Each structure stands twice: as C-alpha cells, then as structure tokens.
Amino acid sequence: MKKILVLPLLVLFVGFTSCSDDDSEDEVVVEESGAILSYEDVELKLIDSDSDEYGVAFSVTTGETYKQSEVSEENIAEIDLISFANQVFIAFNSPDNDRDFEEIEGAKTTLIQMANVEMTAEEFDMIEDDTLLKDLTVVNDDESQPITYRDVVLFETAEGKIGAIKINLLNAERISIDVKVIK
C-alpha cells in the first residue's frame, strides 16, 4: 500500500519538474530573517519638571536619547519617539504631533499603537530577528492610553521600520523601556 502512494507522488513530482523549462524555478528560495536593532533600559522623562536628568526623545536608529533642551532643527530628523505624560496618562508621541516639537522644521511622523496590541511582554522578549515584526501592521490609534509595567506598544517610523516597546519601569518621574526595531 505504501508503494502505491509513494509511486504516484514521485511520478507527479517528476512530471512537474520535467515540464519546467527554466532550471532556476526548481531552486528553493529561503527568505532569511533580517537584523533588528535592540535597546535595553532606555530611560525617558515623564513629568514636566525642572529636572533635566532624563531625555524626552529617542532615536531608534542611533539609540540616543535627547533632553528637551537638546532637541533642535539639527537633530529632529533623527528622533522617532517622544515620551509624554500628564496627571491622567502616559504615552508616546510622534515628533510632529508633540506640542513641544511639532513646530520644529523636519519633525517626522511615527505611527504609534498603544491600544489593542496583541504582543505580550514574553513574546517581545523572544524577538531575535525581524520575523515577528515585519508581519505586523501598526494602527496609529493617536490616543493616549494608560500603559503599565510589562505592556507592549507598537510603532512604525517615517522610514517604514516597524518596532515594539516593552515597558520595564514606570513611576512618576521616568519610564524605562526596551526597544526592538527592524534595522
């Protein structure tokens, strides 16, 4: 019985391959996983205070944080995320949608999805390449949502790089995040 099942499959396979007039069609193409940029324990300021200890802006390309006093026309194009908080909620803003930076020439748009993110902190921790990230669609919800420790936020940069943020620490003064983004 096994010989009968194997034989027709073999014949079908040979018949399929013999019909091909281009040898390159027989090659199996394996899509390699791409590299990601990964940053751990990025600290950003949350409250409006006189303290200039933490940055308020972050570049996913360079991994640098910028204090409010450091953001300028010369570096705004490098910035992808802005931390934002008030008495009710904590959020991330797109540079071109932040009240402090939207008027700076060159501020770019980052799509940010804070609500209805299905990725868990555990799934975030397992990301080692772009396999999971490249299949995501970021829905710019443009809403400030209450986020908590271990929540995940998605984003897509103006250049089309999709990434995720995991919240590690959250208090009245600062937020500590891990970031993974397609390189």
N, C-alpha and C positions, 0 to 999 in steps of 0.2 A: 504494500500500500504506500509506503513512504517513497519508493522508487517512482511510482506513477505520479505522485505530487511533485517531486523534485524535477523530474524529467520535463514536464510541460513548462515549469518556471524557467528551466535552463534554456529550453528552445525559445521561449518568449524573449528572454534576455538577449540571446544570440541574435535573434531576428531583429530586435530593436537596435542593437549596436551595429549590425551589418547594414542597416538602412542609412546610417549616418554617413554623409559624405565629407564631414569635417571632423578630423581627429580631436580637435580641441573641445568639442561638445562632450566627449567621453570623460574629460577631466572633472574631478570633483572639486568644486570651489569651496574652500573653508574660510568663512569670514572670521578673521582674528578679532579678538577683543581689543579695544583701544585703551589707551592710558588715561588715567584720571589724575587730577591734582587733589591732594588731600591735606587738610589743615586741621590741627587739633588745638583745642583750648584757646581759641581766638576770643579775646575779651573786648567787649564793646560797652560803652557807657549808655545808661538808660535814662537817667534823670537830668533835667536841666539844673545844673548846679555850677558853682564857680570852679569845681574840680576839673582839671584838665589832665587827669591821670590816665583815662582810657580814651580810645578813639571812638568815633561815632560812625565812621565809614570804613568799608572793607573792599579790597580788590581781590577778586577770585583768580586773577591772572598772576599777580605778584605775591599774594598772601599778606600784603601790608595793610595795616590799619592806619587811619588818619584821624587825628584830633580835629575838632571843629575848626580850630584856628589854622590848621594846616591845609584845609580844602581850598583849592583855588582853581582858576581857569587853566593853569598849567597841568594840574593832575586830575581834574574832574572826570576826564575821559577814561581814566584807569579804574574809577570807582564803580562798583556794581551794586552794593547794598549799603543802606543807611539804617542804623538802629533808631528806634523811635519808641517813646513811652510817654504816657500821661497817667493821671490817677486811676484811670479805668482799665487800660490795656497796654500791652507791649506788642510791638510789631516791627516789621522791616519795611522800609520804603524803597522805591526806585529813586535814584538820584534826581530824575526830572520831575518827581512827584513829591519831593520833600520841601517843606516850607522854607527851610534854611538854604537849600542848594538849587532849587528849581530855576532860579534866575541866572545861574552861572552858565555862561556860554559853553556848550559842549557836554552838558549833563545828559547822560544817556538813559534809555528806558530798560528796566529789568522787570520782567513779569514775575510776580510773587504769588504763590498759592499757599495760604495759611489754613484754609478750611478744607475739609473733606480730603485730606491727604491719607492715602491708604498705607503708605510705607510706615513700618514700625521702627523703633529705635534699634531693635535687634537686626532687622533687615538692613538698615543703614550701616550698622557695624560690620556686616558681612560683605559690603561692597568692596571689591578689589580691582575692578575694571569697569568699563563703561557699559557692560551688558545690560544691567538693570536700568541705568539712567537714560540710555539712548532710546528706549522704548516708551518713556514717559511723555505725557502731554501735560504741560503746565497750564492750568487755567488761572489766568490773572483775576483773582477774586477781588482785588482792590479794596479789601475790607480788613480792618484791624480786628483780629480775633484774639481772645485770651489764649495765650500759649503757656505751657507749663513745662516743667522738667521732663525730659525724655521725649517731648513732641518733635515731630519732623516737619519742616517747611520746605517746599519745593521752589525753585526759581529757574528762570531762563534769561541769560544775559542778552544784551543787544546783538551780540555776535552769534546767538543761537546755541550757546553752550548751556546744557541742562545740568542742574546740580541740586543737591539736597543739604539741608542744615539740620543738625541734631542739637537740641538744647541740653546742655550739660549742667548749667548752674544758672539760677535766676534769683536775684534779690533786688532790693530797692535801688541799688547803685549800678549794678552791671549785669551783663548776661555773658555767659561763656558758651561758645558753640564749637562744634566740629563741622567742617565743610568738606564735601566731596563734589567735584565738578568735572565734566568731561574736559580733557586737555585740548 
